[in-house]
């Protein structure tokens, strides 16, 4: 058996039985807040008065991983790309990566806000907040989603949030997931293709972002593109698992020439910058129009550049006085990368405008793979769906369904069966030299970046599902 045949699933981190302390609230003193009713409950619509409710818990709580020897599995993997490593099901969470991508849409109200703005800089602020919010669900989510099978699809329609989405696994080696979301009102289109490259570095797993994300605001005839930051899961072998996002994210408005540059900061020597995001928005003449700052785990704010600089200067003076009376403290630990203590909150600059705040997770989240309320409902098979969805939808995957029901032995057996079935299909195609045909996406050129991208070909929601592959 070749390496390509043998290695099916890849690790994106391991789940922890522990969770961070709750994120503390930022002070609203001297700050301006958007007067927008959707800001309450993070923009979601109350689930009452006839509006459809979604499940708020999984069928069974997560299981204990205390008996699993991680090192015995990963010790031979240092420096390797982890798409070449088969991982046991105990490291998974009961979602497909196609469903994990769909979590970008949890904060769709930020796109709707951008559509409603008349000023391009204000639209960029809302888009920047959306780009940060898209990675917020990864906070404390150190379990890995299932790698989608080639040809697997996932759809999500949320009338209360005003969008519908279709995604498809368009390539197996390398693993590429393509998605296309659109406003039910015709206001926006959000699409892209994701190919995460993962490497194990002894004590951590690093995910390098691959693939461009595009947001089109149709009313304004605008298109924005960006890529996600790097993600690192620390203490894979020993210690408490924790996540860092770092790197520079550039959001470009291809219509106006405006640009937003966001710096997702690494935690630093003493953890002072853990979770912090700082950046700015500039217009086409490269003049800085506003400063964006906050934490990807908590909230994002916008403020005038001069006010920000004055605040930083006054903070620096205070820090210098403090350091004269304090000795820096930092513990060396060869065994684990200790997670720095989470700072109390974001220091809000007077005159700032709140762009986005993370929604609190349900009280039982730590027993449910640290899922958000939104994630909790993604694998729910609602009445009537069986007759509507294509047979390739992630909700029909027997290994994921068994896992969320707490049947781990069955889930492991089904995962192995699906892997073998996929390998057999690939070998059969190789014998007959048959090319794999995608169903809803095709390789093309992103007109805004001039780079290759997977483009949605349309027709999925016509519900005419014929000649689909038998993948389950």
C-alpha positions as CSV (number, residue, x, y, z in Angstrom):
1,X,0.0,0.0,0.0
2,X,1.4,3.4,-1.0
3,X,1.7,6.3,1.5
4,X,-1.0,8.1,-0.3
5,X,-3.4,5.2,0.1
6,X,-2.5,4.6,3.7
7,X,-2.8,8.1,5.0
8,X,-6.3,9.5,5.0
9,X,-6.9,11.7,7.9
10,X,-4.9,14.5,9.4
11,X,-4.6,16.1,12.8
12,X,-5.5,19.7,13.3
13,X,-5.0,19.6,17.1
14,X,-6.2,17.5,20.0
15,X,-9.1,18.1,22.2
16,X,-8.6,19.1,25.8
17,X,-10.9,18.2,28.7
18,X,-10.1,21.6,30.2
19,X,-11.2,25.0,29.1
20,X,-10.1,28.6,29.4
21,X,-11.5,30.9,32.0
22,X,-14.4,32.9,30.6
23,X,-13.5,36.0,28.7
24,X,-14.1,39.0,30.8
25,X,-16.1,42.0,29.7
26,X,-14.5,45.1,28.3
27,X,-15.4,48.5,29.8
28,X,-17.8,50.5,27.7
29,X,-16.8,53.8,29.4
30,X,-16.0,56.6,27.0
31,X,-16.8,54.2,24.0
32,X,-19.3,54.5,21.3
33,X,-21.3,51.4,20.4
34,X,-23.3,50.7,17.2
35,X,-27.0,51.3,17.8
36,X,-28.0,48.1,16.2
37,X,-30.5,45.7,17.7
38,X,-28.7,42.7,16.1
39,X,-25.7,43.4,18.3
40,X,-27.7,41.8,21.2
41,X,-26.9,38.1,21.4
42,X,-24.1,38.6,18.9
43,X,-26.6,39.4,16.1
44,X,-28.7,36.3,16.3
45,X,-32.5,36.5,16.1
46,X,-34.4,35.4,19.3
47,X,-35.5,31.8,18.9
48,X,-39.1,32.3,19.6
49,X,-42.4,33.8,18.2
50,X,-42.5,31.2,15.4
51,X,-38.8,31.4,14.4
52,X,-37.3,28.0,13.9
53,X,-35.3,26.6,16.9
54,X,-32.1,24.6,16.5
55,X,-30.8,22.0,18.9
56,X,-28.7,23.4,21.8
57,X,-26.8,20.2,22.8
58,X,-25.3,17.1,21.2
59,X,-27.0,13.7,21.7
60,X,-24.2,12.6,24.0
61,X,-21.4,14.3,25.9
62,X,-17.7,13.9,24.8
63,X,-15.6,11.1,26.1
64,X,-12.4,11.0,28.1
65,X,-9.1,10.9,26.3
66,X,-7.0,10.3,29.4
67,X,-6.0,6.8,28.4
68,X,-4.7,7.8,24.9
69,X,-0.9,7.9,24.4
70,X,-0.4,10.9,22.0
71,X,3.4,10.6,21.9
72,X,3.3,7.0,20.7
73,X,1.4,8.3,17.6
74,X,3.2,11.5,16.9
75,X,6.8,10.9,17.8
76,X,7.6,9.8,14.2
77,X,5.9,12.8,12.7
78,X,8.1,15.7,13.7
79,X,8.5,18.1,10.8
80,X,6.1,16.2,8.5
81,X,3.0,17.6,6.9
82,X,0.1,15.9,8.8
83,X,-2.1,15.2,5.8
84,X,0.2,12.2,5.5
85,X,-0.7,10.8,9.0
86,X,-3.7,8.7,9.9
87,X,-5.0,9.7,13.3
88,X,-7.3,7.7,15.6
89,X,-10.9,8.9,15.9
90,X,-10.4,9.9,19.5
91,X,-8.7,13.0,18.4
92,X,-11.7,14.2,16.3
93,X,-14.7,16.3,17.1
94,X,-18.1,15.2,15.5
95,X,-18.1,17.6,12.6
96,X,-16.7,17.4,9.1
97,X,-14.2,20.1,8.0
98,X,-16.9,21.2,5.5
99,X,-19.1,22.0,8.6
100,X,-16.3,23.7,10.4
101,X,-15.9,26.0,7.4
102,X,-19.6,26.9,7.7
103,X,-18.9,28.4,11.1
104,X,-17.5,31.4,9.2
105,X,-21.2,32.3,8.8
106,X,-22.0,32.5,12.5
107,X,-21.6,36.3,12.4
108,X,-23.4,36.9,9.1
109,X,-25.0,40.0,10.6
110,X,-21.6,41.8,10.1
111,X,-21.8,41.2,6.4
112,X,-25.4,42.5,6.4
113,X,-24.1,45.6,8.4
114,X,-21.5,46.2,5.7
115,X,-24.2,46.0,3.0
116,X,-26.1,48.7,4.8
117,X,-23.2,51.1,5.1
118,X,-22.9,54.1,2.7
119,X,-19.3,54.8,3.5
120,X,-16.5,52.5,2.2
121,X,-14.3,52.8,5.3
122,X,-17.3,51.9,7.5
123,X,-17.9,48.9,5.2
124,X,-14.3,47.9,5.5
125,X,-14.6,48.0,9.3
126,X,-17.5,45.6,9.3
127,X,-15.7,43.3,6.8
128,X,-12.6,43.4,9.0
129,X,-14.7,42.5,12.1
130,X,-16.3,39.6,10.0
131,X,-12.8,38.3,9.0
132,X,-11.7,38.2,12.7
133,X,-15.0,36.7,13.9
134,X,-14.6,33.9,11.3
135,X,-11.7,32.4,13.3
136,X,-13.2,33.1,16.8
137,X,-15.0,29.7,16.9
138,X,-11.5,28.1,17.1
139,X,-11.0,29.4,20.6
140,X,-10.7,26.4,22.8
141,X,-11.6,24.1,19.9
142,X,-8.5,21.9,19.9
143,X,-10.2,18.8,18.5
144,X,-9.9,18.1,14.8
145,X,-12.8,17.9,12.4
146,X,-13.1,14.8,10.2
147,X,-11.4,15.2,6.8
148,X,-14.2,15.2,4.2
149,X,-14.4,12.4,1.7
150,X,-13.9,13.2,-1.9
151,X,-17.3,14.3,-3.3
152,X,-18.7,15.0,0.2
153,X,-21.0,18.0,0.4
154,X,-22.7,20.1,3.1
155,X,-25.4,22.7,2.8
156,X,-26.8,25.1,5.4
157,X,-29.8,27.4,5.0
158,X,-30.5,29.9,7.8
159,X,-33.5,32.0,6.9
160,X,-33.3,33.9,10.2
161,X,-29.7,35.0,9.3
162,X,-30.5,35.5,5.7
163,X,-28.1,33.1,3.9
164,X,-27.7,29.7,2.3
165,X,-24.4,27.8,1.8
166,X,-23.1,24.9,-0.2
167,X,-19.6,23.3,0.1
168,X,-17.9,20.4,-1.5
169,X,-14.7,18.4,-1.1
170,X,-13.2,18.9,-4.5
171,X,-9.8,17.3,-4.0
172,X,-8.4,14.6,-1.8
173,X,-4.7,15.0,-2.3
174,X,-4.2,17.8,-1.5
175,X,-7.4,18.1,0.5
176,X,-9.3,21.1,-0.8
177,X,-12.7,22.2,0.4
178,X,-14.7,24.7,-1.7
179,X,-17.6,26.7,-0.4
180,X,-20.2,29.2,-1.7
181,X,-22.6,31.2,0.4
182,X,-25.1,33.8,-0.8
183,X,-27.6,36.2,0.7
184,X,-31.2,35.2,0.5
185,X,-32.0,38.8,-0.3
186,X,-29.4,39.0,-3.0
187,X,-27.1,41.4,-1.1
188,X,-23.8,39.4,-1.0
189,X,-21.8,36.4,-2.1
190,X,-19.1,34.8,0.1
191,X,-16.9,32.1,-1.4
192,X,-13.5,30.4,-1.3
193,X,-11.5,27.3,-1.2
194,X,-9.5,26.1,1.8
195,X,-6.4,23.9,1.8
196,X,-4.8,23.9,5.3
197,X,-1.2,22.7,5.5
198,X,-0.4,21.2,8.9
199,X,2.9,20.3,10.5
200,X,3.9,18.8,13.8
201,X,6.8,20.5,15.5
202,X,7.3,18.3,18.6
203,X,5.2,20.2,21.1
204,X,2.8,21.9,18.7
205,X,0.8,21.6,15.5
206,X,0.9,24.5,13.1
207,X,-1.7,25.1,10.4
208,X,-0.6,27.3,7.5
209,X,-3.6,29.0,5.8
210,X,-3.9,28.1,2.1
211,X,-6.7,29.5,-0.1
212,X,-8.3,32.9,-0.8
213,X,-11.6,34.0,0.7
214,X,-13.7,36.4,-1.3
215,X,-16.7,38.5,-0.2
216,X,-18.7,40.4,-2.8
217,X,-21.1,43.2,-1.7
218,X,-23.4,43.2,-4.7
219,X,-25.3,46.4,-3.9
220,X,-22.0,48.3,-3.7
221,X,-20.3,46.4,-6.6
222,X,-17.4,45.7,-4.3
223,X,-15.2,42.7,-3.7
224,X,-12.9,42.0,-0.7
225,X,-10.3,39.2,-0.6
226,X,-8.1,37.9,2.3
227,X,-6.5,34.8,3.7
228,X,-6.8,33.5,7.3
229,X,-3.9,33.8,9.9
230,X,-1.7,30.9,11.0
231,X,-3.0,28.7,13.8
232,X,-0.9,26.8,16.3
233,X,-2.1,24.3,18.9
234,X,0.4,24.1,21.8
235,X,1.2,21.2,24.2
236,X,0.2,18.3,22.0
237,X,2.3,15.9,24.0
238,X,2.2,17.3,27.6
239,X,0.4,20.1,29.4
240,X,-2.8,22.0,28.8
241,X,-3.7,22.5,25.2
242,X,-4.1,26.1,24.0
243,X,-4.4,27.9,20.7
244,X,-2.6,30.8,19.1
245,X,-3.5,32.7,15.9
246,X,-0.7,34.8,14.4
247,X,0.4,36.4,11.1
248,X,-0.7,39.3,8.9
249,X,-4.0,39.3,7.2
250,X,-4.6,41.8,4.4
251,X,-8.1,42.6,3.3
252,X,-8.3,44.4,0.0
253,X,-11.3,46.2,-1.5
254,X,-10.6,45.7,-5.1
255,X,-13.2,48.3,-6.1
256,X,-12.0,51.3,-4.1
257,X,-8.4,50.5,-3.3
258,X,-9.0,50.6,0.4
259,X,-7.0,48.1,2.4
260,X,-7.1,46.7,6.0
261,X,-4.0,45.3,7.5
262,X,-4.5,43.1,10.6
263,X,-1.7,41.8,12.7
264,X,-2.7,38.7,14.7
265,X,0.0,38.8,17.4
266,X,1.9,35.8,18.8
267,X,1.7,35.7,22.6
268,X,5.2,37.0,23.1
269,X,7.7,36.2,25.8
270,X,5.5,36.9,28.8
271,X,2.2,36.4,27.1
272,X,1.3,40.1,27.0
273,X,0.0,39.9,23.4
274,X,-2.0,36.6,23.7
275,X,-5.0,36.7,21.4
276,X,-4.4,40.4,20.4
277,X,-5.2,41.8,17.0
278,X,-4.1,45.2,15.9
279,X,-4.2,46.9,12.5
280,X,-5.4,49.8,10.4
281,X,-7.5,50.7,7.4
282,X,-6.0,52.9,4.7
283,X,-7.6,54.4,1.7
284,X,-6.3,54.2,-1.9
285,X,-3.9,57.2,-1.2
286,X,-2.5,55.1,1.7
287,X,-3.7,57.5,4.3
288,X,-4.6,55.7,7.6
289,X,-8.3,56.3,8.2
290,X,-8.8,54.3,11.4
291,X,-7.1,51.9,13.8
292,X,-8.6,48.4,14.4
293,X,-7.8,46.6,17.7
294,X,-9.0,44.0,20.1
295,X,-8.8,40.2,20.6
296,X,-10.0,37.5,18.3
297,X,-11.4,35.7,21.3
298,X,-13.3,38.6,22.6
299,X,-14.1,41.8,20.7
300,X,-12.9,44.3,18.0
301,X,-12.9,48.1,18.2
302,X,-12.2,51.0,15.8
303,X,-10.8,54.4,16.7
304,X,-9.3,57.5,15.1
305,X,-5.5,57.0,14.5
306,X,-4.5,60.1,16.5
307,X,-6.6,59.1,19.5
308,X,-5.0,55.7,19.4
309,X,-1.5,57.1,19.3
310,X,-2.2,59.5,22.2
311,X,-3.6,56.6,24.2
312,X,-0.5,54.4,23.5
313,X,1.8,57.1,24.6
314,X,0.1,57.6,27.9
315,X,0.0,53.8,28.4
316,X,3.8,53.6,27.7
317,X,4.5,56.2,30.3
318,X,2.5,54.2,32.9
319,X,4.3,51.0,31.9
320,X,7.7,52.6,32.3
321,X,6.9,53.7,35.9
322,X,5.6,50.3,36.7
323,X,8.7,48.4,35.4
324,X,11.0,50.4,37.7
325,X,9.4,48.7,40.6
326,X,8.8,45.3,39.1
327,X,11.1,42.4,38.1
328,X,10.0,40.6,35.0
329,X,8.9,37.0,35.7
330,X,8.8,34.2,33.3
331,X,9.1,30.5,33.9
332,X,11.2,28.3,31.7
333,X,9.5,24.9,31.0
334,X,11.2,22.4,28.8
335,X,8.2,20.1,29.0
336,X,5.3,22.3,28.0
337,X,4.6,25.7,26.4
338,X,2.7,27.1,29.4
339,X,-0.3,29.1,28.3
340,X,0.2,32.7,29.5
341,X,-2.5,34.0,31.8
342,X,-5.3,35.6,29.9
343,X,-5.2,39.4,30.4
344,X,-8.3,40.9,32.0
345,X,-9.7,42.5,28.9
346,X,-9.0,44.8,26.0
347,X,-7.9,48.3,27.0
348,X,-10.5,50.4,25.3
349,X,-9.3,53.7,23.9
350,X,-11.7,56.6,24.6
351,X,-13.9,57.4,21.6
352,X,-13.7,53.9,20.2
353,X,-16.6,52.2,18.3
354,X,-17.4,48.5,19.1
355,X,-17.4,46.5,15.9
356,X,-18.0,43.0,17.2
357,X,-18.2,41.0,20.4
358,X,-18.1,37.3,20.8
359,X,-21.2,35.5,22.0
360,X,-20.9,33.5,25.2
361,X,-20.9,29.8,24.8
362,X,-23.5,27.5,26.5
363,X,-22.7,26.4,30.0
364,X,-22.3,22.8,29.0
365,X,-19.9,23.6,26.1
366,X,-16.9,22.0,27.8
367,X,-18.8,18.7,27.8
368,X,-19.7,19.2,24.1
369,X,-16.2,19.5,22.5
370,X,-16.3,23.3,23.4
371,X,-18.8,23.9,20.6
372,X,-20.6,27.2,20.2
373,X,-24.4,27.3,20.0
374,X,-24.0,27.6,16.2
375,X,-21.7,24.6,16.0
376,X,-24.0,22.5,18.1
377,X,-26.7,22.6,15.4
378,X,-24.6,21.9,12.3
379,X,-24.9,18.1,12.2
380,X,-28.6,18.1,13.2
381,X,-30.7,16.1,10.8
382,X,-34.0,17.9,11.0
383,X,-37.4,16.3,9.9
384,X,-37.8,16.4,6.1
385,X,-34.1,16.7,5.4
386,X,-33.6,13.1,4.3
387,X,-35.9,13.6,1.3
388,X,-34.3,17.0,0.4
389,X,-30.5,16.7,0.9
390,X,-28.2,14.9,-1.6
391,X,-26.8,11.5,-0.4
392,X,-23.4,13.1,-0.1
393,X,-24.3,15.6,2.7
394,X,-22.1,15.4,5.8
395,X,-25.1,14.8,8.0
396,X,-25.3,11.3,6.5
397,X,-21.8,10.3,7.5
398,X,-22.2,7.3,9.7
399,X,-18.8,7.8,11.6
400,X,-19.7,11.4,12.6
401,X,-23.2,10.4,13.5
402,X,-22.0,7.5,15.7
403,X,-19.4,9.8,17.4
404,X,-21.9,12.5,18.3
405,X,-24.1,9.7,19.8
406,X,-21.2,8.6,22.0
407,X,-20.7,5.3,20.1
408,X,-16.9,5.4,19.8
409,X,-16.2,1.8,18.7
410,X,-18.9,2.1,16.0
411,X,-17.6,5.4,14.9
412,X,-14.0,4.1,14.6
413,X,-15.2,1.1,12.6
414,X,-17.3,3.3,10.2
415,X,-14.4,5.7,9.7
416,X,-12.1,2.8,8.8
417,X,-14.8,1.4,6.4
418,X,-15.2,4.8,4.7
419,X,-11.5,5.2,4.3
420,X,-11.2,1.7,2.7
421,X,-14.1,2.4,0.4
422,X,-12.5,5.7,-0.7
423,X,-9.2,4.0,-1.4
424,X,-10.9,1.2,-3.4
425,X,-12.7,3.8,-5.5
426,X,-9.5,5.7,-6.2
427,X,-7.7,2.5,-7.3
428,X,-10.6,1.5,-9.6
429,X,-10.5,4.9,-11.3
430,X,-6.7,4.6,-11.7
431,X,-7.2,1.2,-13.5
432,X,-9.7,2.7,-16.0
433,X,-7.9,6.1,-16.1
434,X,-11.2,7.7,-15.2
435,X,-11.0,11.4,-14.0
436,X,-12.8,12.5,-10.9
437,X,-15.6,14.9,-11.7
438,X,-16.7,17.5,-9.2
439,X,-20.5,18.2,-8.9
440,X,-20.9,21.9,-8.0
441,X,-17.5,23.5,-8.4
442,X,-14.9,23.7,-11.1
443,X,-11.3,25.1,-11.2
444,X,-11.2,28.6,-12.6
445,X,-9.7,32.0,-12.1
446,X,-10.6,34.3,-9.3
447,X,-11.3,37.5,-11.3
448,X,-10.1,39.7,-8.4
449,X,-6.8,38.0,-7.5
450,X,-6.1,36.5,-11.0
451,X,-5.2,33.3,-9.1
452,X,-6.6,29.8,-9.5
453,X,-9.7,29.1,-7.4
454,X,-12.6,26.8,-7.2
455,X,-15.7,28.5,-8.6
456,X,-19.3,27.5,-7.9
457,X,-21.1,26.5,-11.1
458,X,-24.6,26.9,-9.8
459,X,-27.6,24.6,-9.8
460,X,-27.2,22.9,-6.4
461,X,-30.5,24.3,-5.0
462,X,-32.5,23.1,-8.0
463,X,-32.5,19.8,-6.0
464,X,-31.9,17.7,-9.1
465,X,-29.3,15.3,-7.7
466,X,-28.4,12.7,-10.3
467,X,-25.2,10.6,-10.8
468,X,-23.8,11.5,-7.4
469,X,-20.9,9.3,-6.1
470,X,-21.7,6.6,-3.6
471,X,-19.2,7.7,-0.8
472,X,-20.9,6.4,2.3
